[in-house]
Amino acid sequence: MSAPRLEIDLAAICANTRTLVDLLAPRGIRVTGVSKAAVGGSGVAAAMLRGGVSGLGDSRVENVERLRAGGLDASVTLIRSPMPSQAERVVRAADISLNTEPTVLAALSNAAVGAGLTHGVVLMVELGDLREGIAVEDVADVVGIVEDLPGLTLLGLGTNLACQNGVVPDQRTMDALSRLVEHAERACGRRLPVVSGGNSANLEWALSTSDVARIDDLRLGESILLGTEPLHRRPIDGLSTEVFALVGEVIELRTKPSRPWGDVAQSAFGTRPAQRPAGLTRQAIVALGRQDVDPDGLVPPSGITVLGASSDHLVLDVGDHELTVGDELPFGLDYSALVRAMTSPFVEQRERGGVVEPVGRPTLPAAG
């Protein structure tokens, strides 16, 4: 097999999805499967759909277009506010988009009218994490703007926490979102069917609260793909944490001094070498680098330590491991490493555990 390669267990993705869907369903919460890490890959998305998600979410219109080209007939939400320059592509590829800006909404309206389509809108509200979001006091005004724009249908409200500044989703913030939905409904005169409470960081709250209030959707990516929650990066009971493995090939294996010599300045990526005890190191170089993966997010095999990485070389202390040049080493990944490995043109992807079967189109929630 060629290396580097990312080995993907589609059966584990399907099983993780099904577990989360089944846990949240009794609480009245649907799951939107966030497949953005797969860069529009239909295998990962199809595994999520088989696991029971109500639809898919992605942050790039290019990925949404790849999902469509892959033949997946599912509801797809663009989960990053659209660029006005891509409005025509957005309304043709995505059923729904998350929005905050009236200028963008006007561009989507024009594009939808021109294409003879109706585009669903979920307005994102700022509840403390200081990434995207409309100010609480402006929600009713923006609801009115959407209602007045042809070609758009307001489906609901959403929020995003724990991404920019790590603000924890809790009962207070979810209750605030629920109250805002009711405020928005009074402004538009009808019930809104989508209240998207957040991402995988919401799971601890959603599975422990006695009152989910109006929250009826979560956008889950990391928990499905890695089996962990983002607040503390702890494994979630019942989920597989071995969905992905990044495999690299050893291209050099030598015993070298543990410390560099000569005048030392910054490395190619602006770092300085860590202080290590004097002595010798059994050092291996794997043909992986920062062009392929975030090295800080790699989990090497037990007994092996990552010493550093340049663009194309991953340097390891392999200790007493029996290795030769040409051997392969598997690495676990965190979300940062996974996203970069998925987007690298130099990393081949190998899927296993997939099931070839038609994937039905989930029913979109109706407005009103």
PEBELUR-V649441 format. One record per residue. SS is DSSP state (h for helix, s for strand, l for the rest). OMEGA is omega in degrees with one decimal (999 if undefined). NEAR is the number of other C-alpha atoms within 12 Angstrom. Layout:
ss=SS omega=OMEGA near=NEAR
ss=SS omega=OMEGA near=NEAR
//
This chain:
ss=l omega=178.9 near=15
ss=l omega=177.3 near=19
ss=l omega=-1.4 near=27
ss=l omega=177.5 near=38
ss=s omega=177.9 near=33
ss=s omega=179.5 near=40
ss=s omega=-170.7 near=32
ss=s omega=179.9 near=35
ss=s omega=-177.6 near=31
ss=h omega=177.7 near=37
ss=h omega=178.4 near=32
ss=h omega=176.6 near=34
ss=h omega=178.9 near=46
ss=h omega=-178.4 near=36
ss=h omega=177.1 near=34
ss=h omega=179.7 near=42
ss=h omega=-177.8 near=48
ss=h omega=179.4 near=30
ss=h omega=-178.7 near=27
ss=h omega=177.5 near=44
ss=h omega=-177.8 near=38
ss=h omega=177.6 near=21
ss=h omega=-173.9 near=25
ss=h omega=-175.9 near=32
ss=h omega=179.5 near=24
ss=l omega=178.2 near=16
ss=l omega=178.1 near=26
ss=l omega=-177.1 near=24
ss=l omega=173.6 near=34
ss=s omega=177.2 near=39
ss=s omega=166.4 near=47
ss=s omega=-178.1 near=46
ss=s omega=-178.6 near=49
ss=s omega=-174.8 near=45
ss=l omega=-172.7 near=44
ss=h omega=179.5 near=39
ss=h omega=-179.3 near=34
ss=h omega=174.6 near=42
ss=l omega=178.2 near=32
ss=l omega=-179.8 near=33
ss=l omega=-174.6 near=34
ss=h omega=180.0 near=34
ss=h omega=178.7 near=34
ss=h omega=-179.1 near=46
ss=h omega=179.7 near=48
ss=h omega=177.9 near=42
ss=h omega=176.5 near=42
ss=h omega=179.6 near=46
ss=h omega=176.6 near=43
ss=h omega=178.4 near=37
ss=l omega=171.5 near=33
ss=l omega=178.0 near=34
ss=l omega=179.8 near=46
ss=l omega=178.7 near=39
ss=s omega=-177.6 near=44
ss=s omega=175.7 near=51
ss=s omega=176.2 near=44
ss=s omega=-175.4 near=41
ss=l omega=-176.6 near=33
ss=l omega=179.9 near=32
ss=h omega=177.7 near=36
ss=h omega=177.8 near=23
ss=h omega=177.5 near=34
ss=h omega=178.7 near=42
ss=h omega=176.7 near=29
ss=h omega=176.5 near=26
ss=h omega=178.3 near=35
ss=h omega=179.7 near=26
ss=h omega=178.7 near=16
ss=l omega=174.2 near=21
ss=l omega=180.0 near=21
ss=l omega=-179.5 near=32
ss=l omega=-175.8 near=28
ss=l omega=172.6 near=36
ss=l omega=-179.0 near=35
ss=s omega=177.8 near=47
ss=s omega=171.5 near=44
ss=s omega=-169.9 near=44
ss=l omega=166.3 near=44
ss=l omega=-179.9 near=34
ss=l omega=-175.2 near=36
ss=l omega=168.1 near=37
ss=l omega=178.4 near=27
ss=h omega=-178.8 near=23
ss=h omega=-179.7 near=19
ss=h omega=-173.2 near=24
ss=h omega=-178.4 near=32
ss=h omega=178.8 near=28
ss=h omega=-178.2 near=29
ss=h omega=-175.6 near=44
ss=h omega=178.3 near=41
ss=h omega=-174.7 near=30
ss=h omega=-173.8 near=38
ss=l omega=176.0 near=43
ss=l omega=-172.9 near=42
ss=s omega=169.9 near=46
ss=s omega=175.9 near=46
ss=s omega=-169.7 near=45
ss=s omega=175.2 near=46
ss=l omega=-168.5 near=36
ss=l omega=176.5 near=32
ss=h omega=178.7 near=27
ss=h omega=179.2 near=21
ss=h omega=179.1 near=32
ss=h omega=178.0 near=44
ss=h omega=178.5 near=31
ss=h omega=177.7 near=31
ss=h omega=178.6 near=44
ss=h omega=179.5 near=34
ss=h omega=-179.2 near=27
ss=h omega=-179.6 near=29
ss=h omega=178.0 near=32
ss=h omega=179.8 near=21
ss=h omega=-178.7 near=19
ss=h omega=-177.7 near=20
ss=l omega=-176.2 near=17
ss=l omega=170.2 near=25
ss=l omega=-174.4 near=29
ss=s omega=179.2 near=44
ss=s omega=-177.6 near=42
ss=s omega=168.0 near=51
ss=s omega=-179.6 near=45
ss=s omega=-179.4 near=51
ss=s omega=-174.7 near=41
ss=s omega=178.4 near=43
ss=l omega=179.7 near=32
ss=l omega=169.2 near=35
ss=l omega=-176.5 near=28
ss=l omega=173.4 near=23
ss=l omega=165.9 near=20
ss=l omega=179.8 near=23
ss=l omega=175.2 near=28
ss=l omega=175.4 near=30
ss=s omega=175.9 near=33
ss=l omega=-176.1 near=24
ss=h omega=-176.0 near=29
ss=h omega=-179.0 near=16
ss=h omega=-172.8 near=23
ss=h omega=-177.0 near=37
ss=h omega=179.9 near=26
ss=h omega=-178.7 near=23
ss=h omega=173.2 near=35
ss=h omega=178.6 near=42
ss=h omega=178.7 near=24
ss=h omega=-179.9 near=29
ss=h omega=-178.2 near=36
ss=h omega=-178.4 near=30
ss=h omega=-175.8 near=18
ss=l omega=177.9 near=28
ss=l omega=177.5 near=25
ss=l omega=179.7 near=28
ss=s omega=173.7 near=36
ss=s omega=176.6 near=37
ss=s omega=-179.7 near=46
ss=s omega=-179.1 near=38
ss=s omega=179.9 near=46
ss=s omega=175.5 near=49
ss=s omega=173.9 near=48
ss=s omega=179.1 near=49
ss=l omega=179.7 near=42
ss=l omega=172.5 near=37
ss=l omega=178.2 near=29
ss=l omega=-175.7 near=23
ss=l omega=-173.9 near=15
ss=l omega=174.1 near=16
ss=l omega=179.5 near=19
ss=l omega=-172.6 near=24
ss=l omega=172.3 near=30
ss=l omega=-179.2 near=36
ss=l omega=-177.1 near=29
ss=h omega=-179.2 near=25
ss=h omega=-178.2 near=20
ss=h omega=179.6 near=32
ss=h omega=174.2 near=38
ss=h omega=178.1 near=24
ss=h omega=178.0 near=28
ss=h omega=179.7 near=42
ss=h omega=177.2 near=32
ss=h omega=178.8 near=23
ss=h omega=177.2 near=37
ss=h omega=178.8 near=41
ss=h omega=175.6 near=28
ss=h omega=179.1 near=26
ss=h omega=179.5 near=38
ss=h omega=175.4 near=28
ss=h omega=-179.4 near=18
ss=h omega=-176.6 near=23
ss=h omega=174.8 near=27
ss=l omega=178.1 near=18
ss=l omega=180.0 near=21
ss=l omega=179.5 near=23
ss=l omega=-171.2 near=35
ss=l omega=-177.5 near=31
ss=s omega=171.6 near=45
ss=s omega=-170.8 near=45
ss=s omega=-170.1 near=44
ss=l omega=179.6 near=50
ss=l omega=-169.0 near=47
ss=l omega=-177.4 near=38
ss=h omega=177.9 near=43
ss=h omega=179.2 near=35
ss=h omega=-171.5 near=41
ss=h omega=-179.1 near=43
ss=h omega=177.4 near=31
ss=h omega=-172.4 near=30
ss=h omega=-176.3 near=37
ss=h omega=-179.6 near=27
ss=h omega=-176.5 near=15
ss=l omega=174.0 near=20
ss=l omega=-176.6 near=12
ss=l omega=177.1 near=21
ss=l omega=-179.6 near=35
ss=l omega=-176.3 near=28
ss=l omega=-177.4 near=33
ss=l omega=-178.1 near=43
ss=l omega=-179.7 near=35
ss=s omega=169.2 near=41
ss=s omega=179.8 near=49
ss=s omega=-171.3 near=47
ss=s omega=175.9 near=45
ss=l omega=-175.5 near=42
ss=h omega=-177.8 near=44
ss=h omega=178.1 near=49
ss=h omega=-171.2 near=53
ss=h omega=-175.6 near=46
ss=h omega=179.8 near=39
ss=l omega=-178.5 near=35
ss=s omega=174.1 near=32
ss=l omega=-170.2 near=31
ss=l omega=-175.2 near=33
ss=l omega=-178.4 near=27
ss=l omega=-179.1 near=16
ss=l omega=176.7 near=20
ss=l omega=174.6 near=21
ss=s omega=177.4 near=23
ss=l omega=-179.6 near=28
ss=l omega=176.1 near=18
ss=l omega=-179.1 near=19
ss=l omega=175.5 near=29
ss=l omega=174.8 near=29
ss=l omega=-177.0 near=31
ss=l omega=179.7 near=30
ss=l omega=-174.8 near=38
ss=s omega=170.3 near=41
ss=s omega=175.8 near=37
ss=s omega=-175.3 near=46
ss=s omega=177.7 near=36
ss=s omega=-176.0 near=41
ss=s omega=179.1 near=32
ss=s omega=179.9 near=29
ss=s omega=173.5 near=26
ss=s omega=178.0 near=25
ss=s omega=-176.5 near=27
ss=s omega=171.3 near=22
ss=s omega=-175.6 near=19
ss=s omega=173.4 near=22
ss=s omega=-178.6 near=16
ss=l omega=-179.9 near=23
ss=l omega=174.4 near=21
ss=l omega=176.3 near=20
ss=l omega=-174.1 near=11
ss=l omega=176.8 near=6
ss=l omega=-174.9 near=10
ss=l omega=173.9 near=14
ss=l omega=179.3 near=13
ss=l omega=173.8 near=11
ss=l omega=-179.0 near=16
ss=l omega=-178.7 near=16
ss=l omega=169.9 near=15
ss=l omega=179.6 near=12
ss=l omega=173.6 near=13
ss=l omega=-176.7 near=17
ss=l omega=175.5 near=20
ss=l omega=177.6 near=16
ss=l omega=179.8 near=11
ss=l omega=178.8 near=14
ss=l omega=177.3 near=11
ss=l omega=179.5 near=13
ss=l omega=-178.3 near=13
ss=s omega=179.6 near=17
ss=s omega=172.1 near=25
ss=s omega=-168.0 near=27
ss=s omega=174.4 near=32
ss=s omega=171.3 near=39
ss=s omega=176.8 near=37
ss=s omega=-177.9 near=42
ss=l omega=175.3 near=36
ss=l omega=177.8 near=42
ss=l omega=-176.9 near=33
ss=l omega=172.2 near=30
ss=l omega=-175.8 near=26
ss=l omega=-168.4 near=37
ss=l omega=169.7 near=41
ss=l omega=-174.4 near=33
ss=h omega=179.3 near=37
ss=h omega=-179.2 near=25
ss=h omega=179.7 near=25
ss=s omega=174.3 near=38
ss=s omega=-176.3 near=30
ss=l omega=175.0 near=29
ss=l omega=-179.4 near=23
ss=l omega=179.0 near=16
ss=l omega=179.0 near=15
ss=l omega=-178.4 near=26
ss=s omega=173.7 near=27
ss=s omega=179.6 near=31
ss=s omega=-179.0 near=30
ss=s omega=-179.2 near=32
ss=s omega=169.8 near=33
ss=l omega=-177.9 near=26
ss=l omega=-168.4 near=21
ss=l omega=-175.0 near=26
ss=l omega=172.7 near=28
ss=s omega=-174.2 near=38
ss=s omega=-173.9 near=35
ss=s omega=162.7 near=40
ss=s omega=-173.2 near=32
ss=l omega=175.1 near=32
ss=l omega=-176.3 near=24
ss=l omega=-179.6 near=16
ss=l omega=176.9 near=19
ss=l omega=-177.7 near=16
ss=l omega=169.8 near=25
ss=l omega=175.3 near=21
ss=l omega=-176.7 near=19
ss=l omega=176.2 near=21
ss=l omega=178.3 near=24
ss=s omega=176.9 near=29
ss=s omega=177.3 near=36
ss=s omega=178.7 near=27
ss=s omega=167.1 near=38
ss=s omega=-176.1 near=32
ss=s omega=165.6 near=37
ss=l omega=-172.8 near=36
ss=h omega=179.2 near=35
ss=h omega=179.2 near=24
ss=h omega=-179.9 near=32
ss=h omega=-177.9 near=40
ss=h omega=-178.3 near=31
ss=h omega=178.3 near=31
ss=h omega=179.1 near=41
ss=h omega=-175.9 near=36
ss=h omega=179.6 near=27
ss=l omega=176.9 near=27
ss=l omega=-176.7 near=16
ss=l omega=-178.3 near=24
ss=l omega=177.1 near=31
ss=s omega=178.3 near=23
ss=s omega=178.8 near=31
ss=s omega=-179.9 near=26
ss=s omega=174.3 near=26
ss=s omega=176.4 near=22
ss=l omega=178.6 near=20
ss=l omega=177.2 near=25
ss=l omega=179.8 near=23
ss=l omega=180.0 near=14
ss=l omega=178.7 near=13
ss=l omega=179.0 near=15
ss=l omega=-177.0 near=26
ss=l omega=179.6 near=20
ss=l omega=177.7 near=22
ss=l omega=-179.7 near=22
ss=l omega=176.6 near=15
ss=l omega=173.1 near=23
ss=l omega=-178.6 near=26
ss=l omega=175.3 near=15
ss=l omega=176.5 near=23
ss=l omega=999 near=15
//
